Amino acid sequence: MNRRIASATDRSPLPALRAAIAAHHTAHGLPTTPDPVVVTTGATQAVTLIAQLHLGRGSTAIVESPGSPGCLDVLRAAGSQLVGVELDSDGIRIDRLATALAEHRPALLYVMPTYHNPTGTLMSAGRRRRVAELAAEHGVPLLEDSARAAALAPGQAPPPIAAHHAGGTVLTVGSLAKAVWGGLRIGWIRAPRDAVARLARLKALSDLGSPHLDQALAARLLPELPALAPERDRIRRERLATVTRLLAERLPDWRWREPQGGSVLWIRLPPGTDARIYAQVALRHGAEVVPGATMDPTGAHDDYIRLPCSFAPDISAELVSRLATAWAALPRSGGR
């Protein structure tokens, strides 16, 4: 009998979870089988594995500007130089992206099409198609970070970039941390078949595999998420309205564009403000914000901050109160 016997250290991917991930992508417009799915310990590990596969010392990666600070750090840690491309209301700008691809011949293109961090932008279907076409035309592997998409119901966002068959290499990253709970560190990569074995080996070398209990929980939860999407969206909108009302009352000089989704506000401080200094002052008053300089390699967003907007109303009220107190103290700190 050749039945495989699992040891106490066996942490291989659960077939039920890979099947659930494949069904999730299929329902969202990207037909998928379990075979091209690599389970990871969160989205950050997924990005790290892809960076190890495609980047190295002296390489170049094209990223959105601004972008997610943690993921930008991962790409830098792989030895890559980052080239930022600005966004508009539909996502990364195609004209600037085409120029950057031609000039820099990058080893990787990294984008976050669904509820971009930190702007909350939802990349349009047409823009996703053009990004796929440009990456294929230039022979650049494309990493689409869809960590915020698992919480959505089918049809709530356009199909992933990988659904546009342009002939290129597209690696789609997903996660349950934003959809369920930050402590559920289960993510995945949907990759071309020729990359799956290499990514799986890098994953095994990293941590031998993700915990089975977490995988089993994820396999049960993932099919249930679409039914929860309307209520989650209602709560998100209510909490966003609370934060923006409080900010308008206490900090009327701050400016922002309402995000299409996600859990953060991308706020521009009044002209002449160094957001890095303000972030330090705010921290001394018990409130943590992320300055724009950590999210933009071009330096074009040094007067921006990223602010969470998903807290319960009482926490949001306390947060805005502390931010306002810190703002009043800022002139004495030389921040403006």
ABEGO torsion letter per residue (X at the ends): XABBBBBAABABBBAAAAAAAAAAAAAAGBBBBAAABBBBBEAAAAAAAAAAAABBBGBBBBBBOBBBAAAAAAAAAAGBBBBBBBBBAAEBBAAAAAAAAAAAGBABBBBBABGBOAAGBBBBAAAAAAAAAAAAAAGBBBBBBAAAAAABBBGABBBBAAABBAGBBBBBBBBAAAAABAABBBBBBBBBAAAAAAAAAAAAAAAGEBBAAAAAAAAAAAAAAAAAAAAAAAAAAAAAAAAAAAAAAABAABBBBBBABEABBBBBBBBGBBAAAAAAAAAAAGBBBBBAAAABAAGAAAABBBBBAABBAAAAAAAAAAAAAAAAAAAAAGAX
